[in-house]
Amino acid sequence: MINTEKQGVIKEGKVTLLLAFTIVLVIMNTMMFNLALPDVAKDFQLSASSTSWIVTGYSIVFAMASITYSRLSDFVPIRRLFIISLLSLSLAAIAGTFSDSFLMLLLVRILQASGAGAIPALSLNLISRYVPVERRGKAMAVIMSAVSLGLGLGPVVGGAIVEYLGWHVLFIVTAVTLLCVPLYVFMIPKEQPRKGAFDALGALLIGAGTTGLLLYLTNHSWIALIGGIVSLILFAIRIRAAKNPFVLPALFRNRSFLVLSVVGIAGYISSFATLYLLPQILVKQYGLSAIEAGLVIFPGSFLAIFVSRKAGKIIDLRGNGSIIRFVPLLLLLSVVLFAFFQGTSYVAILFIYILMSISFTILSSSISNEISRLLPPAQIGSGLGLFQLLQFFSGAFGVATSASALSWQKSLPIKTAYSNIYWGLAIIVIIAIGCAFMYLQAQSRKQPASLRGATDMD
């Protein structure tokens, strides 16, 4: 980030840790509030459908913020975008502590999501832009381990706060991000604005399309599904006609990018579906409290931090090929083990989730790193933003389909119902393994024959 190699390494480390700390708070903010929904429904006398809008609205805006801020970073200084998103998140959190109505709470959560969704996407863009390729793997691994830590800490911290202090206190945890703003001002490089235009119509169409599909997945609204599909068709037409499209059409013609994205998407579907299912399994089958269930999940997220750092060094030394080749197999193993053993013991669940969390974290960091290497510099911002959108949508898809699958299997024993869902996830991971093989074969064919033996793609 600065001229000398030694100073650059030190500053990269500090900035990466700052990004990781912020992402932990952002992901915790996303996860913690799910545990508060029963209390919120009781306090405001809400129906289940009304309460679901708190989650649905947050999810929609979070997904749109990720791709919007990524696209803006192509011509707006990234430090300015970080500051705007952090202020949106933290000031909304402060306002949230005073929420005294459902409408105010909903507005606060949407404003939070508009800032929270930007942080992971901007972090990946910042690393891709300023960290050299030979050290980028380690930085990406730290970012993805922060995501895993946030996913693990969210249920534990959120459950404890809701049970002992009340759901309003959840906002105080997120408000800590306000203290990070001065650090971002001094530590993020100052950039000059570049020429560019924001495709508002394209953003509106993909937002409407994403909203329609998510509403269908969560509320099973056919009208929303039809509206979403029509919006996405219009979006496809728009990006081919616009001078500065919201998403670059070249990304949809890049087969390697699309195939590689499928591998990352499978990891998100499996991870988010599992984080939705495990609390229910642990509470319903084993009689654990919400906090105890969180403590079973937490070790997997915590250990992923240490393993991912080792994986980051491997990426920097040998590239992403070996991880893309073998780690999906570990993800498949964890899904199959859940299908067989989720009904035997919560201790078994603890160890299997450790395997899944480590596999998900390593795979996600490697895929993000590979995308940053695969795409031309002019496409990285748009490409990572689209990948983030696909990841978040796939996570929501995993949760929604898991919930629907449970309702479809009401007549079956609950252990059997959970196992069937994991067999379905196994099929998705097998498809991802096939895509990983296709990607590596394609990359190997692009290299001169004299160099293939010296790369990790063999």
Stockholm file with secondary structure:
# STOCKHOLM 1.0

chainA/1-458         MINTEKQGVIKEGKVTLLLAFTIVLVIMNTMMFNLALPDVAKDFQLSASSTSWIVTGYSIVFAMASITYSRLSDFVPIRRLFIISLLSLSLAAIAGTFSDSFLMLLLVRILQASGAGAIPALSLNLISRYVPVERRGKAMAVIMSAVSLGLGLGPVVGGAIVEYLGWHVLFIVTAVTLLCVPLYVFMIPKEQPRKGAFDALGALLIGAGTTGLLLYLTNHSWIALIGGIVSLILFAIRIRAAKNPFVLPALFRNRSFLVLSVVGIAGYISSFATLYLLPQILVKQYGLSAIEAGLVIFPGSFLAIFVSRKAGKIIDLRGNGSIIRFVPLLLLLSVVLFAFFQGTSYVAILFIYILMSISFTILSSSISNEISRLLPPAQIGSGLGLFQLLQFFSGAFGVATSASALSWQKSLPIKTAYSNIYWGLAIIVIIAIGCAFMYLQAQSRKQPASLRGATDMD
#=GR chainA/1-458 SS CCSSHHHHHHHHHHHHHHHHHHHHHHHHHHHHGGGGHHHHHHHHTCCHHHHHHHHHHHHHHHHHHHHHHHHHTTTSCHHHHHHHHHHHHHHHHHHHTTCCSHHHHHHHHHHHHHHHTHHHHHHHHHHHHHSCHHHHHHHHHHHHHHHHHHHHHHHHHHHHHHHHTCGGGHHHHHHGGGGGHHHHHHHSCCCCCCSCCCCHHHHHHHHHHHHHHHHHHHHCCHHHHHHHHHHHHHHHHHHHHCSSCSSCHHHHHCHHHHHHHHHHHHHHHHHHHHHHHHHHHHHHTTCCCHHHHHHHHHHHHHHHHHHHHHHHHHHHHHCSHHHHHHHHHHHHHHHHHHHHHTTTCHHHHHHHHHHHHHHHHHHHHHHHHHHHHHSCHHHHHHHHHHHHHHHHHHHHHHHHHHHHHHHHTTTSCHHHHHHHHHHHHHHHHHHHHHHHHHHHHHHHHHSCHHHHTTSTTC
#=GC SS_cons         CCSSHHHHHHHHHHHHHHHHHHHHHHHHHHHHGGGGHHHHHHHHTCCHHHHHHHHHHHHHHHHHHHHHHHHHTTTSCHHHHHHHHHHHHHHHHHHHTTCCSHHHHHHHHHHHHHHHTHHHHHHHHHHHHHSCHHHHHHHHHHHHHHHHHHHHHHHHHHHHHHHHTCGGGHHHHHHGGGGGHHHHHHHSCCCCCCSCCCCHHHHHHHHHHHHHHHHHHHHCCHHHHHHHHHHHHHHHHHHHHCSSCSSCHHHHHCHHHHHHHHHHHHHHHHHHHHHHHHHHHHHHTTCCCHHHHHHHHHHHHHHHHHHHHHHHHHHHHHCSHHHHHHHHHHHHHHHHHHHHHTTTCHHHHHHHHHHHHHHHHHHHHHHHHHHHHHSCHHHHHHHHHHHHHHHHHHHHHHHHHHHHHHHHTTTSCHHHHHHHHHHHHHHHHHHHHHHHHHHHHHHHHHSCHHHHTTSTTC
//
